[in-house]
Amino acid sequence: MGNRVREGSGETRPRTELAWEDQGKPGARRAVAGSGAAQSAGDHETAPPPVRDPLPTHVSGLSPLPDEYGDVLLAGLPAIAGGDLPADARAAIDDHVRLLLAWNDSINLSGIRAPRMIASEHVLDSLTALPLLRRAGIDEFVDLGSGGGYPGLPLAAALPARRALLVESVGKKARFLEAAVAALGLEGRVAVAAVRAETLDSDSRHREKWQAVVARAVADLTELAELGLPLLCMGGLLVAWKRRPLDEELLRAERAVRQLGGRLVACEAVTVPGLEDHVLAVVEKVAATPPEFPRDPAARRRRPL
Protein backbone atom coordinates (compact mmCIF):
# COMPACT_ATOMS: atom_id res chain seq x y z
CA MET A 1 0.00 0.00 0.00
CA GLY A 2 2.99 2.34 0.22
CA ASN A 3 3.87 4.74 2.96
CA ARG A 4 1.14 7.34 2.65
CA VAL A 5 -2.09 7.49 4.63
CA ARG A 6 -4.92 9.17 2.73
CA GLU A 7 -8.59 9.87 3.14
CA GLY A 8 -10.23 7.53 0.64
CA SER A 9 -8.52 5.59 -2.12
CA GLY A 10 -6.19 6.67 -4.86
CA GLU A 11 -2.57 6.81 -5.95
CA THR A 12 -0.19 6.22 -3.05
CA ARG A 13 3.23 6.62 -4.65
CA PRO A 14 5.13 9.85 -3.94
CA ARG A 15 4.43 12.63 -6.45
CA THR A 16 7.62 14.52 -7.23
CA GLU A 17 6.48 16.60 -10.20
CA LEU A 18 5.26 20.06 -9.32
CA ALA A 19 1.51 20.36 -9.10
CA TRP A 20 -0.10 23.18 -11.12
CA GLU A 21 -0.50 25.34 -8.03
CA ASP A 22 3.21 24.93 -7.30
CA GLN A 23 4.30 25.99 -10.80
CA GLY A 24 2.70 29.38 -11.15
CA LYS A 25 0.05 31.78 -9.99
CA PRO A 26 -3.35 30.21 -9.26
CA GLY A 27 -5.06 32.15 -12.06
CA ALA A 28 -2.61 31.15 -14.79
CA ARG A 29 -4.74 28.50 -16.51
CA ARG A 30 -5.19 27.73 -20.21
CA ALA A 31 -8.57 28.63 -21.70
CA VAL A 32 -9.98 25.58 -23.46
CA ALA A 33 -12.48 25.95 -26.33
CA GLY A 34 -15.33 23.52 -26.78
CA SER A 35 -15.20 20.83 -29.44
CA GLY A 36 -15.01 22.44 -32.87
CA ALA A 37 -15.45 25.93 -31.47
CA ALA A 38 -13.20 28.76 -32.57
CA GLN A 39 -11.96 31.36 -30.15
CA SER A 40 -13.35 34.81 -30.59
CA ALA A 41 -10.96 37.64 -31.29
CA GLY A 42 -11.53 39.00 -27.80
CA ASP A 43 -10.53 35.77 -26.05
CA HIS A 44 -7.04 35.57 -24.62
CA GLU A 45 -5.21 32.33 -24.14
CA THR A 46 -2.88 32.18 -21.17
CA ALA A 47 0.09 29.93 -21.73
CA PRO A 48 0.72 27.38 -18.99
CA PRO A 49 3.77 27.91 -16.81
CA PRO A 50 6.99 26.29 -17.99
CA VAL A 51 7.41 22.64 -17.06
CA ARG A 52 10.16 22.13 -14.53
CA ASP A 53 12.30 19.07 -14.10
CA PRO A 54 10.96 16.56 -11.55
CA LEU A 55 12.31 17.10 -8.07
CA PRO A 56 14.92 14.56 -6.91
CA THR A 57 13.78 11.41 -5.14
CA HIS A 58 17.27 10.00 -4.54
CA VAL A 59 20.24 11.54 -2.76
CA SER A 60 22.76 10.28 -5.31
CA GLY A 61 23.93 13.21 -7.36
CA LEU A 62 22.91 15.84 -4.81
CA SER A 63 25.46 18.37 -3.63
CA PRO A 64 27.45 17.41 -0.51
CA LEU A 65 26.86 19.40 2.63
CA PRO A 66 29.46 22.08 3.46
CA ASP A 67 31.95 21.60 6.28
CA GLU A 68 30.22 24.26 8.38
CA TYR A 69 27.13 22.04 8.63
CA GLY A 70 29.17 19.17 10.09
CA ASP A 71 31.06 21.54 12.40
CA VAL A 72 27.82 22.77 13.97
CA LEU A 73 26.62 19.20 14.56
CA LEU A 74 29.96 18.15 16.06
CA ALA A 75 29.81 21.11 18.47
CA GLY A 76 26.19 20.49 19.52
CA LEU A 77 25.74 16.71 19.67
CA PRO A 78 27.86 16.23 22.84
CA ALA A 79 25.29 18.33 24.75
CA ILE A 80 22.60 15.72 23.93
CA ALA A 81 22.75 12.49 25.91
CA GLY A 82 22.96 9.70 23.38
CA GLY A 83 23.94 12.16 20.69
CA ASP A 84 26.83 9.95 19.54
CA LEU A 85 24.90 8.77 16.51
CA PRO A 86 25.56 5.50 14.68
CA ALA A 87 26.88 5.95 11.15
CA ASP A 88 23.61 4.90 9.50
CA ALA A 89 21.54 7.33 11.58
CA ARG A 90 23.93 10.20 10.87
CA ALA A 91 23.89 9.40 7.15
CA ALA A 92 20.07 9.42 7.09
CA ILE A 93 19.91 12.73 8.92
CA ASP A 94 22.46 14.32 6.57
CA ASP A 95 20.75 12.94 3.46
CA HIS A 96 17.42 14.38 4.67
CA VAL A 97 19.07 17.81 4.80
CA ARG A 98 20.52 17.39 1.29
CA LEU A 99 17.11 16.48 -0.09
CA LEU A 100 15.46 19.37 1.77
CA LEU A 101 17.92 21.85 0.25
CA ALA A 102 17.31 20.43 -3.24
CA TRP A 103 13.52 20.77 -2.92
CA ASN A 104 13.50 24.07 -1.05
CA ASP A 105 14.33 26.11 -4.15
CA SER A 106 11.06 25.00 -5.76
CA ILE A 107 8.81 24.35 -2.77
CA ASN A 108 9.07 26.43 0.38
CA LEU A 109 9.60 23.70 2.97
CA SER A 110 11.64 25.80 5.38
CA GLY A 111 12.49 29.46 5.77
CA ILE A 112 15.88 28.37 7.12
CA ARG A 113 18.13 27.74 4.12
CA ALA A 114 21.73 28.07 5.31
CA PRO A 115 23.14 24.57 6.05
CA ARG A 116 24.77 25.67 9.32
CA MET A 117 21.45 27.09 10.53
CA ILE A 118 19.61 23.94 9.49
CA ALA A 119 22.13 21.95 11.54
CA SER A 120 21.33 24.02 14.62
CA GLU A 121 17.70 25.10 14.30
CA HIS A 122 16.35 21.91 12.74
CA VAL A 123 18.61 18.91 13.31
CA LEU A 124 20.02 19.58 16.78
CA ASP A 125 16.75 21.09 17.97
CA SER A 126 14.90 17.94 16.87
CA LEU A 127 17.38 15.64 18.58
CA THR A 128 17.03 17.39 21.96
CA ALA A 129 14.06 15.07 22.64
CA LEU A 130 16.16 11.95 22.06
CA PRO A 131 17.20 11.44 25.73
CA LEU A 132 13.70 11.78 27.21
CA LEU A 133 12.13 9.49 24.59
CA ARG A 134 14.78 6.86 25.26
CA ARG A 135 14.36 7.15 29.04
CA ALA A 136 10.65 6.54 28.61
CA GLY A 137 11.29 3.50 26.40
CA ILE A 138 9.47 5.10 23.47
CA ASP A 139 10.13 3.67 20.02
CA GLU A 140 6.98 4.83 18.22
CA PHE A 141 5.52 8.30 17.81
CA VAL A 142 3.38 10.68 15.77
CA ASP A 143 4.91 13.93 14.51
CA LEU A 144 2.10 16.50 14.22
CA GLY A 145 2.63 19.20 11.58
CA SER A 146 5.85 17.61 10.37
CA GLY A 147 6.47 20.20 7.63
CA GLY A 148 9.93 19.50 6.22
CA GLY A 149 10.30 16.44 8.46
CA TYR A 150 11.40 17.98 11.76
CA PRO A 151 11.52 16.63 14.39
CA GLY A 152 10.12 13.35 13.05
CA LEU A 153 12.75 12.15 10.58
CA PRO A 154 15.87 12.82 12.72
CA LEU A 155 14.18 11.17 15.72
CA ALA A 156 13.05 8.17 13.67
CA ALA A 157 16.62 7.65 12.44
CA ALA A 158 18.33 8.25 15.78
CA LEU A 159 16.09 6.36 18.25
CA PRO A 160 15.70 4.24 16.04
CA ALA A 161 11.90 4.22 15.82
CA ARG A 162 10.02 0.96 15.32
CA ARG A 163 7.05 2.93 13.99
CA ALA A 164 6.54 6.63 13.23
CA LEU A 165 3.86 8.66 11.49
CA LEU A 166 4.56 12.09 9.98
CA VAL A 167 1.32 14.08 9.84
CA GLU A 168 1.26 16.96 7.34
CA SER A 169 -1.94 18.29 5.78
CA VAL A 170 -0.21 20.51 3.17
CA GLY A 171 0.02 18.40 0.03
CA LYS A 172 3.33 19.64 -1.35
CA LYS A 173 5.04 19.12 2.01
CA ALA A 174 3.52 15.65 2.35
CA ARG A 175 4.90 14.77 -1.10
CA PHE A 176 8.36 15.81 0.05
CA LEU A 177 8.04 13.70 3.20
CA GLU A 178 7.06 10.65 1.14
CA ALA A 179 10.08 11.15 -1.11
CA ALA A 180 12.38 11.62 1.89
CA VAL A 181 11.13 8.50 3.68
CA ALA A 182 11.80 6.45 0.55
CA ALA A 183 15.19 8.04 -0.16
CA LEU A 184 16.38 7.45 3.41
CA GLY A 185 15.34 3.81 3.37
CA LEU A 186 12.82 4.28 6.19
CA GLU A 187 9.82 2.74 4.40
CA GLY A 188 8.21 0.08 6.55
CA ARG A 189 8.98 2.01 9.74
CA VAL A 190 7.94 5.57 8.86
CA ALA A 191 4.69 6.56 7.10
CA VAL A 192 3.19 9.88 5.99
CA ALA A 193 -0.40 10.94 6.67
CA ALA A 194 -1.58 13.78 4.44
CA VAL A 195 -4.52 14.64 6.71
CA ARG A 196 -5.42 17.09 9.42
CA ALA A 197 -4.80 16.04 13.03
CA GLU A 198 -8.55 16.08 13.72
CA THR A 199 -9.08 13.40 11.07
CA LEU A 200 -6.41 11.19 12.59
CA ASP A 201 -7.87 11.67 16.08
CA SER A 202 -11.21 10.25 14.96
CA ASP A 203 -9.63 7.20 13.32
CA SER A 204 -9.89 4.13 15.57
CA ARG A 205 -6.61 2.83 14.10
CA HIS A 206 -4.81 5.77 15.70
CA ARG A 207 -6.87 7.12 18.59
CA GLU A 208 -5.24 6.10 21.89
CA LYS A 209 -2.79 3.87 20.01
CA TRP A 210 0.50 5.81 20.21
CA GLN A 211 3.27 5.99 22.81
CA ALA A 212 4.19 9.59 22.01
CA VAL A 213 3.18 12.66 20.05
CA VAL A 214 5.86 15.22 19.19
CA ALA A 215 5.32 18.71 17.76
CA ARG A 216 7.52 21.70 16.92
CA ALA A 217 6.09 25.17 16.23
CA VAL A 218 2.57 23.84 15.69
CA ALA A 219 0.32 25.61 18.23
CA ASP A 220 0.16 26.77 21.81
CA LEU A 221 0.03 24.04 24.43
CA THR A 222 -3.73 24.31 24.95
CA GLU A 223 -4.54 23.57 21.32
CA LEU A 224 -1.73 21.07 21.00
CA ALA A 225 -3.10 19.12 23.97
CA GLU A 226 -6.52 18.96 22.32
CA LEU A 227 -4.99 17.62 19.09
CA GLY A 228 -2.32 15.36 20.57
CA LEU A 229 -3.73 13.76 23.71
CA PRO A 230 -6.50 11.81 21.89
CA LEU A 231 -3.79 9.87 20.00
CA LEU A 232 -1.92 8.76 23.11
CA CYS A 233 -2.32 5.48 24.91
CA MET A 234 -2.45 5.61 28.72
CA GLY A 235 0.94 6.72 30.03
CA GLY A 236 1.92 8.12 26.65
CA LEU A 237 3.78 11.42 26.31
CA LEU A 238 3.06 14.63 24.41
CA VAL A 239 6.35 16.46 23.80
CA ALA A 240 6.09 20.10 22.71
CA TRP A 241 9.08 22.21 21.59
CA LYS A 242 8.78 25.64 23.21
CA ARG A 243 10.81 28.76 23.94
CA ARG A 244 11.24 30.66 27.17
CA PRO A 245 9.49 32.48 28.76
CA LEU A 246 6.81 29.80 29.00
CA ASP A 247 5.11 30.41 32.37
CA GLU A 248 2.02 32.20 31.01
CA GLU A 249 1.39 29.57 28.34
CA LEU A 250 1.67 26.79 30.92
CA LEU A 251 -0.82 28.53 33.20
CA ARG A 252 -3.30 28.99 30.35
CA ALA A 253 -2.98 25.33 29.38
CA GLU A 254 -3.24 23.79 32.85
CA ARG A 255 -7.03 23.47 32.99
CA ALA A 256 -7.32 22.24 29.38
CA VAL A 257 -4.62 19.61 29.86
CA ARG A 258 -6.49 18.19 32.89
CA GLN A 259 -9.83 18.24 31.04
CA LEU A 260 -8.27 16.31 28.15
CA GLY A 261 -6.81 13.59 30.38
CA GLY A 262 -3.26 14.83 30.77
CA ARG A 263 -0.91 16.32 33.33
CA LEU A 264 2.20 18.39 32.84
CA VAL A 265 5.10 16.33 34.16
CA ALA A 266 8.23 18.21 33.06
CA CYS A 267 9.75 21.19 31.32
CA GLU A 268 13.15 19.94 30.21
CA ALA A 269 15.87 22.50 29.65
CA VAL A 270 17.91 22.40 26.43
CA THR A 271 21.67 22.80 26.85
CA VAL A 272 22.77 22.71 23.21
CA PRO A 273 24.86 25.84 22.47
CA GLY A 274 22.70 28.46 20.78
CA LEU A 275 19.43 26.76 21.81
CA GLU A 276 19.50 27.56 25.53
CA ASP A 277 16.17 29.43 25.36
CA HIS A 278 14.44 26.29 24.08
CA VAL A 279 12.51 23.97 26.39
CA LEU A 280 10.60 20.71 25.98
CA ALA A 281 7.17 20.71 27.66
CA VAL A 282 6.12 17.15 28.49
CA VAL A 283 2.51 16.12 29.15
CA GLU A 284 1.60 12.59 30.27
CA LYS A 285 -1.71 10.91 29.39
CA VAL A 286 -3.23 9.86 32.73
CA ALA A 287 -6.93 9.50 31.83
CA ALA A 288 -9.06 8.86 28.76
CA THR A 289 -9.67 11.91 26.57
CA PRO A 290 -13.45 12.62 26.37
CA PRO A 291 -14.83 11.46 23.00
CA GLU A 292 -16.01 14.95 21.98
CA PHE A 293 -12.38 16.05 21.57
CA PRO A 294 -10.83 17.34 19.46
CA ARG A 295 -13.36 19.89 18.27
CA ASP A 296 -13.18 21.44 14.82
CA PRO A 297 -10.98 24.54 14.39
CA ALA A 298 -13.94 26.95 14.40
CA ALA A 299 -15.21 25.57 17.70
CA ARG A 300 -11.74 25.81 19.23
CA ARG A 301 -11.57 29.47 18.21
CA ARG A 302 -15.04 30.27 19.53
CA ARG A 303 -14.71 28.41 22.81
CA PRO A 304 -11.10 28.02 23.92
CA LEU A 305 -10.62 25.53 26.74
C-alpha positions in Angstrom: 0.0 0.0 0.0 3.0 2.3 0.2 3.9 4.7 3.0 1.1 7.3 2.7 -2.1 7.5 4.6 -4.9 9.2 2.7 -8.6 9.9 3.1 -10.2 7.5 0.6 -8.5 5.6 -2.1 -6.2 6.7 -4.9 -2.6 6.8 -5.9 -0.2 6.2 -3.1 3.2 6.6 -4.7 5.1 9.9 -3.9 4.4 12.6 -6.5 7.6 14.5 -7.2 6.5 16.6 -10.2 5.3 20.1 -9.3 1.5 20.4 -9.1 -0.1 23.2 -11.1 -0.5 25.3 -8.0 3.2 24.9 -7.3 4.3 26.0 -10.8 2.7 29.4 -11.2 0.1 31.8 -10.0 -3.3 30.2 -9.3 -5.1 32.2 -12.1 -2.6 31.1 -14.8 -4.7 28.5 -16.5 -5.2 27.7 -20.2 -8.6 28.6 -21.7 -10.0 25.6 -23.5 -12.5 25.9 -26.3 -15.3 23.5 -26.8 -15.2 20.8 -29.4 -15.0 22.4 -32.9 -15.5 25.9 -31.5 -13.2 28.8 -32.6 -12.0 31.4 -30.1 -13.3 34.8 -30.6 -11.0 37.6 -31.3 -11.5 39.0 -27.8 -10.5 35.8 -26.0 -7.0 35.6 -24.6 -5.2 32.3 -24.1 -2.9 32.2 -21.2 0.1 29.9 -21.7 0.7 27.4 -19.0 3.8 27.9 -16.8 7.0 26.3 -18.0 7.4 22.6 -17.1 10.2 22.1 -14.5 12.3 19.1 -14.1 11.0 16.6 -11.6 12.3 17.1 -8.1 14.9 14.6 -6.9 13.8 11.4 -5.1 17.3 10.0 -4.5 20.2 11.5 -2.8 22.8 10.3 -5.3 23.9 13.2 -7.4 22.9 15.8 -4.8 25.5 18.4 -3.6 27.5 17.4 -0.5 26.9 19.4 2.6 29.5 22.1 3.5 32.0 21.6 6.3 30.2 24.3 8.4 27.1 22.0 8.6 29.2 19.2 10.1 31.1 21.5 12.4 27.8 22.8 14.0 26.6 19.2 14.6 30.0 18.2 16.1 29.8 21.1 18.5 26.2 20.5 19.5 25.7 16.7 19.7 27.9 16.2 22.8 25.3 18.3 24.8 22.6 15.7 23.9 22.7 12.5 25.9 23.0 9.7 23.4 23.9 12.2 20.7 26.8 10.0 19.5 24.9 8.8 16.5 25.6 5.5 14.7 26.9 6.0 11.1 23.6 4.9 9.5 21.5 7.3 11.6 23.9 10.2 10.9 23.9 9.4 7.1 20.1 9.4 7.1 19.9 12.7 8.9 22.5 14.3 6.6 20.7 12.9 3.5 17.4 14.4 4.7 19.1 17.8 4.8 20.5 17.4 1.3 17.1 16.5 -0.1 15.5 19.4 1.8 17.9 21.8 0.3 17.3 20.4 -3.2 13.5 20.8 -2.9 13.5 24.1 -1.1 14.3 26.1 -4.1 11.1 25.0 -5.8 8.8 24.3 -2.8 9.1 26.4 0.4 9.6 23.7 3.0 11.6 25.8 5.4 12.5 29.5 5.8 15.9 28.4 7.1 18.1 27.7 4.1 21.7 28.1 5.3 23.1 24.6 6.0 24.8 25.7 9.3 21.4 27.1 10.5 19.6 23.9 9.5 22.1 21.9 11.5 21.3 24.0 14.6 17.7 25.1 14.3 16.3 21.9 12.7 18.6 18.9 13.3 20.0 19.6 16.8 16.7 21.1 18.0 14.9 17.9 16.9 17.4 15.6 18.6 17.0 17.4 22.0 14.1 15.1 22.6 16.2 11.9 22.1 17.2 11.4 25.7 13.7 11.8 27.2 12.1 9.5 24.6 14.8 6.9 25.3 14.4 7.1 29.0 10.6 6.5 28.6 11.3 3.5 26.4 9.5 5.1 23.5 10.1 3.7 20.0 7.0 4.8 18.2 5.5 8.3 17.8 3.4 10.7 15.8 4.9 13.9 14.5 2.1 16.5 14.2 2.6 19.2 11.6 5.8 17.6 10.4 6.5 20.2 7.6 9.9 19.5 6.2 10.3 16.4 8.5 11.4 18.0 11.8 11.5 16.6 14.4 10.1 13.3 13.1 12.8 12.1 10.6 15.9 12.8 12.7 14.2 11.2 15.7 13.1 8.2 13.7 16.6 7.6 12.4 18.3 8.3 15.8 16.1 6.4 18.2 15.7 4.2 16.0 11.9 4.2 15.8 10.0 1.0 15.3 7.1 2.9 14.0 6.5 6.6 13.2 3.9 8.7 11.5 4.6 12.1 10.0 1.3 14.1 9.8 1.3 17.0 7.3 -1.9 18.3 5.8 -0.2 20.5 3.2 0.0 18.4 0.0 3.3 19.6 -1.4 5.0 19.1 2.0 3.5 15.6 2.3 4.9 14.8 -1.1 8.4 15.8 0.0 8.0 13.7 3.2 7.1 10.7 1.1 10.1 11.1 -1.1 12.4 11.6 1.9 11.1 8.5 3.7 11.8 6.4 0.6 15.2 8.0 -0.2 16.4 7.5 3.4 15.3 3.8 3.4 12.8 4.3 6.2 9.8 2.7 4.4 8.2 0.1 6.5 9.0 2.0 9.7 7.9 5.6 8.9 4.7 6.6 7.1 3.2 9.9 6.0 -0.4 10.9 6.7 -1.6 13.8 4.4 -4.5 14.6 6.7 -5.4 17.1 9.4 -4.8 16.0 13.0 -8.6 16.1 13.7 -9.1 13.4 11.1 -6.4 11.2 12.6 -7.9 11.7 16.1 -11.2 10.3 15.0 -9.6 7.2 13.3 -9.9 4.1 15.6 -6.6 2.8 14.1 -4.8 5.8 15.7 -6.9 7.1 18.6 -5.2 6.1 21.9 -2.8 3.9 20.0 0.5 5.8 20.2 3.3 6.0 22.8 4.2 9.6 22.0 3.2 12.7 20.0 5.9 15.2 19.2 5.3 18.7 17.8 7.5 21.7 16.9 6.1 25.2 16.2 2.6 23.8 15.7 0.3 25.6 18.2 0.2 26.8 21.8 0.0 24.0 24.4 -3.7 24.3 25.0 -4.5 23.6 21.3 -1.7 21.1 21.0 -3.1 19.1 24.0 -6.5 19.0 22.3 -5.0 17.6 19.1 -2.3 15.4 20.6 -3.7 13.8 23.7 -6.5 11.8 21.9 -3.8 9.9 20.0 -1.9 8.8 23.1 -2.3 5.5 24.9 -2.4 5.6 28.7 0.9 6.7 30.0 1.9 8.1 26.6 3.8 11.4 26.3 3.1 14.6 24.4 6.4 16.5 23.8 6.1 20.1 22.7 9.1 22.2 21.6 8.8 25.6 23.2 10.8 28.8 23.9 11.2 30.7 27.2 9.5 32.5 28.8 6.8 29.8 29.0 5.1 30.4 32.4 2.0 32.2 31.0 1.4 29.6 28.3 1.7 26.8 30.9 -0.8 28.5 33.2 -3.3 29.0 30.3 -3.0 25.3 29.4 -3.2 23.8 32.8 -7.0 23.5 33.0 -7.3 22.2 29.4 -4.6 19.6 29.9 -6.5 18.2 32.9 -9.8 18.2 31.0 -8.3 16.3 28.2 -6.8 13.6 30.4 -3.3 14.8 30.8 -0.9 16.3 33.3 2.2 18.4 32.8 5.1 16.3 34.2 8.2 18.2 33.1 9.7 21.2 31.3 13.1 19.9 30.2 15.9 22.5 29.6 17.9 22.4 26.4 21.7 22.8 26.9 22.8 22.7 23.2 24.9 25.8 22.5 22.7 28.5 20.8 19.4 26.8 21.8 19.5 27.6 25.5 16.2 29.4 25.4 14.4 26.3 24.1 12.5 24.0 26.4 10.6 20.7 26.0 7.2 20.7 27.7 6.1 17.1 28.5 2.5 16.1 29.2 1.6 12.6 30.3 -1.7 10.9 29.4 -3.2 9.9 32.7 -6.9 9.5 31.8 -9.1 8.9 28.8 -9.7 11.9 26.6 -13.4 12.6 26.4 -14.8 11.5 23.0 -16.0 14.9 22.0 -12.4 16.1 21.6 -10.8 17.3 19.5 -13.4 19.9 18.3 -13.2 21.4 14.8 -11.0 24.5 14.4 -13.9 26.9 14.4 -15.2 25.6 17.7 -11.7 25.8 19.2 -11.6 29.5 18.2 -15.0 30.3 19.5 -14.7 28.4 22.8 -11.1 28.0 23.9 -10.6 25.5 26.7 
